[in-house]
């Protein structure tokens, strides 16, 4: 039951930014049923599944009139042009940016999910870097929560 609730909570937290997934994982770490690595993997899969909704929203923005109008504003168009210029023909650079975003949250992974969709980043690159980055992030959170009792 813990794995199922972890998956759905992490997927929900990927869509709704106000849900504190790291806090949930810190509490879940107190349950000795599953090792941290398993919980981290399930949370990472749930997060990437949820972030795919943002990715697909970004990929479909050109079909929505109000978002198309927003993308055509000079400020947003300039920002997207800079992203395209930086990433075109540079999959390693793009992968590193996505990996850093998934692991450290800089730039925010939710924003990068939308940008990846708009830029038509290959799905395998988005999913792969997202899974690795989120897994490492959540594993560190779970391990830190496991050993937090040393501080008491």
Legacy VTK file of the C-alpha trace (Angstrom):
# vtk DataFile Version 3.0
C-alpha trace
ASCII
DATASET POLYDATA
POINTS 152 float
0.000 0.000 0.000
2.908 2.351 0.736
4.282 1.953 -2.782
0.914 2.681 -4.392
0.304 5.752 -2.248
3.868 6.961 -2.902
3.368 6.639 -6.646
0.066 8.517 -6.666
1.212 11.198 -4.230
4.371 11.835 -6.249
2.376 11.979 -9.500
-0.021 14.433 -7.894
2.848 16.519 -6.533
4.287 16.684 -10.045
1.108 18.343 -11.274
0.220 20.401 -8.188
3.284 22.257 -6.927
1.778 22.928 -3.490
2.065 19.249 -2.496
5.277 18.737 -0.511
6.660 15.456 -1.821
9.934 15.644 0.098
7.997 15.983 3.370
5.861 12.985 2.403
8.994 10.966 1.652
10.579 11.941 4.971
7.557 10.515 6.765
7.463 7.458 4.477
11.100 6.760 5.383
9.954 5.877 8.911
8.188 2.784 7.540
10.782 -0.019 7.452
8.773 -2.158 5.004
10.677 -1.045 1.899
14.264 0.112 1.458
14.888 3.743 0.544
16.037 2.833 -2.945
12.657 1.226 -3.745
10.669 4.187 -2.428
12.924 6.586 -4.345
12.390 4.632 -7.570
8.598 4.564 -7.149
8.521 8.287 -6.319
10.699 9.066 -9.356
8.415 7.106 -11.683
5.365 8.870 -10.235
7.002 12.279 -10.604
8.004 11.726 -14.212
4.549 10.360 -15.015
3.051 13.563 -13.610
5.607 15.785 -15.345
4.693 14.171 -18.659
1.366 15.994 -18.377
3.294 19.303 -18.283
5.503 18.104 -21.147
2.472 17.265 -23.291
0.839 20.556 -22.315
3.944 22.359 -23.565
3.960 20.338 -26.759
0.298 21.146 -27.367
0.436 24.865 -26.563
0.590 25.892 -30.190
-2.935 24.551 -30.669
-4.481 26.598 -27.869
-5.230 30.136 -29.069
-4.680 31.930 -25.750
-1.352 30.147 -25.161
-0.275 30.708 -28.740
-0.920 34.412 -28.203
1.152 34.289 -24.989
4.021 32.536 -26.775
3.995 35.217 -29.432
4.535 38.017 -26.895
7.983 39.585 -27.404
9.330 38.596 -23.977
8.263 34.942 -24.151
9.207 34.625 -27.823
12.692 35.967 -27.040
13.118 33.542 -24.143
12.019 30.590 -26.268
14.347 31.702 -29.077
17.248 31.746 -26.598
16.374 28.230 -25.407
16.144 26.981 -28.995
19.465 28.605 -29.867
21.188 27.059 -26.834
19.811 23.567 -27.314
19.562 23.011 -31.077
22.064 20.334 -32.036
23.360 20.069 -28.461
21.621 17.060 -26.871
24.336 16.677 -24.214
23.845 20.266 -23.045
20.077 19.842 -23.055
20.371 16.554 -21.152
22.571 18.175 -18.512
20.147 21.062 -18.068
17.231 18.636 -17.700
19.229 16.448 -15.311
20.183 19.435 -13.126
16.589 20.607 -13.174
15.282 17.175 -12.161
17.892 16.744 -9.423
18.327 20.202 -7.949
15.217 22.000 -9.131
17.217 24.751 -10.846
15.643 25.740 -13.166
12.364 24.407 -11.723
11.564 21.003 -13.169
7.903 21.938 -13.691
8.948 24.868 -15.888
11.527 22.769 -17.713
8.877 20.121 -18.370
6.769 22.672 -20.238
9.823 24.119 -22.032
10.886 20.606 -23.069
7.458 20.057 -24.583
7.485 23.370 -26.415
10.988 22.678 -27.762
9.914 19.174 -28.790
12.680 17.526 -26.789
12.806 13.818 -27.512
10.656 12.026 -24.985
13.316 9.420 -24.156
15.723 12.214 -23.201
13.134 13.976 -21.045
11.989 10.774 -19.326
15.507 9.376 -18.879
17.015 12.497 -17.358
13.898 13.059 -15.282
13.998 9.545 -13.837
17.703 9.689 -12.992
17.576 13.171 -11.476
14.412 12.605 -9.472
15.573 9.183 -8.274
18.853 10.607 -6.953
17.068 13.548 -5.318
14.490 11.363 -3.579
17.038 8.744 -2.548
19.093 11.434 -0.817
15.964 12.751 0.929
14.992 9.263 2.098
18.489 8.392 3.292
18.762 11.706 5.135
15.414 11.045 6.812
16.571 7.547 7.804
19.601 8.962 9.577
18.002 12.102 10.983
17.563 10.409 14.345
21.344 10.777 14.816
20.773 14.504 15.250
18.409 14.048 18.185
LINES 1 153
152 0 1 2 3 4 5 6 7 8 9 10 11 12 13 14 15 16 17 18 19 20 21 22 23 24 25 26 27 28 29 30 31 32 33 34 35 36 37 38 39 40 41 42 43 44 45 46 47 48 49 50 51 52 53 54 55 56 57 58 59 60 61 62 63 64 65 66 67 68 69 70 71 72 73 74 75 76 77 78 79 80 81 82 83 84 85 86 87 88 89 90 91 92 93 94 95 96 97 98 99 100 101 102 103 104 105 106 107 108 109 110 111 112 113 114 115 116 117 118 119 120 121 122 123 124 125 126 127 128 129 130 131 132 133 134 135 136 137 138 139 140 141 142 143 144 145 146 147 148 149 150 151
